[in-house]
Amino acid sequence: MQAISSTFRGHKLVGTTGRRTGRPSQARALRVYAAANEVTLLDYGAGNVRSVRNALHALGYTVHDVTDPRDILKAEKLIFPGVGSYGSAMDVLKSRGYVEPLREYLLGTDKAFFGVCLGMQLLFEGSEENGGVEGLGVIPGQVTSFPTDDVALPVPHMGWNGVKLTKPNGVFDVLRNQHVYFVHSFHASPNDENEDWVAATCNYGRDFVAAVSKDNKFATQFHPEKSGVVGISLLRKFLQQIDGVGATHDDEQQLELVGIYKEAPEGAADRLAKRVIACLDVRSNDQGDLVVTKGDQYDVREATEENEVRNLGKPVELAGRYFQEGADEVTFLNITGFRDFPLGDMPMLEVLRATSEKVFVPLTVGGGIRDFTDSRGRSYSSLEVAAEYFRSGADKVSIGSDAVFAAEEYLRTGVKTGKTSIEQISTVYGKQAVVISVDPKRVYEKSPDDTPNKTLKASVTGPNGEEYVWYQCTVKGGRETRPIGAYELATACEALGAGEILLNCIDKDGSNNGFELDLVKMVKEGVRIPVIASSGAGAPEHFTEVFNSTDCSAALAAGIFHRREVPVGAVKEELVAQEIPTRW
């Protein structure tokens, strides 16, 4: 086997390929490993399973997909990742005849199993989601929703949180004092009946089950494949323990991920961390290549005679760099998506696929998430567009212009039709998969009575001495204004099923003088879902300022990261120094 080396925040990461090098020790390692290096993946078609597949490949494993109920009982190591709604998942499992073989595998064999997120929740007796759904009944207990009446705890529980180990476990020991990535609105509670299963808990206003294990059966509420080096190390530990390999090999470095995470001090992961997100605005340049660009108030062309698109790098390379620097998430915004049909032969899908092979934190993609009709007259729903993004490696999709039109119609009629992009996608994939990208600009008024939209007392008066301001939404990349305000848009989209708000501000874009705090605070106070602050970051202190002033869940930047004016690590160091919870 030949070692593959890369680095993550200065730590060496060593994986393997299946190619022989001719050295005796490596040949012996290959023979020992070949019998055990296949895992079976139960992919029922919901959400981003590509990342789990890529994580397993990075660990040197081949993946066999379940295509028939008999494949489940044939498996020696079964991985079951799940996202989306409980009811939809159980419906698919039943329709494909997977329920009984899966129960037999879990209850009647000692073979290895690892469930992820919904793949853990389905092990319980049932869930109150979708009006009450029966689960697999392996673990005692019901899955229930987080309360939505606590303004300090947005739902979904989304981001990097720490866990508390409840019993010794060689697999989960790597989680001590480390953050891992959660994204869910429902949870299972620890109790006396499931005590022998619960391996770790997490606190989000209350203790809930973060991980379970019994014999060779393991599952986590969090996503190891999205938890950076800690999550990859956890999967490695599971597979290594099941296979009984690693320490007995002549050359352990051929089969181990070496030094992939650093020990964190006690208490470093005792609560939900604030997220630092790197955003890549991606568009085609004049030669037709996808490049990362950055505008000033959404103008991405250079002020030169050629007027070319500003080129700040290649998307996959930059995303990989941000992962190595410690970004908590990476967001791609395809800023020409409102003009281009997003399916077809679209390079953006290849960017996602390539990025997900090397970036093991959450990926969001936006641009063109709406219903389409192509040149041949074939129609595609926004759900089909989103599904292609998820299959290509995205964990969340960001909806822009289409959300504005949906919110306006909902506020006008008060009716949820079930046909909007927000409703379609959240119903199948869960609301945590739907991000609303808001592109507002300031409008000053002399009196709050001059607009039906929510106004604020302006911190800086308008050009004609106006004392009030509201934030008018735009569509089509900021080129057209709409009558709806950002506050009204956010509350309407939450009601339609969105799980997160990405809050930009055209007036602040490219300014580097700080986030639009009044806007972020206003929207944050109006919704119970997480809010991401965007536009205006120019220094690490701006992240501290927006977190302390608005209690938003995350803050996003682009140009300062691309140009290396402010490294991601410098932002993290600032947050640690100011005692703001952050992922190490």
Buried (B, 14 or more C-beta within 10 A) or exposed (E): BEBEEBEBBEBBBBBBEEEEEEBEEBBBBBEBBEEBBBBBBBBBBBBBBBBBBBBBBBBBBEBBEBEEBEBBBBBBBBBBBBBBBBBBBBBBBEEBEBBBBBBEBBEEBEBBBBBBBBBBBBBBBBBEBBEEBBBBBBBBBBBBEBEEEEEEBBBBBBBBBBBBBBEEBEBBEBBBBBBBBBBBBBBBBBEEEBEEBBBBBBBBEEBBBBBBBBEBBBBBBBBBBBBBBBBBBBBBBBBBBBBEBBEEBEBBBBBBBEBBBEEBEEEBBEEBBBBBBBBBBBBBBEEEEBBBBBBBBBEBBEEEEEEEBBBBBBBBEBBBBBBBBBBBBBBBBBBBBBEBBBBEEBBBBBBBBBBBBBBBBBBBBBBBBBBBEEEEEEEBBBBEBBBBBBBBBBBBBBBBBBBBBBBBBBBEEEEBEEEBBBBBBBBBBBBBBBBBBBBBBBBBBEEBEBBEBBBBEBEEEBEEEBBBBBBBBBBEBBEEBBEBBBBBBBBBBBBBBBBBBBBBBBBBBBBBEBBBBBBBBBBBEBBBBBBBBBBBBBBBBBBBBBBEBBBBBBBBBBBBBBEEEBBBBBBBEBBEEBEBBBBB
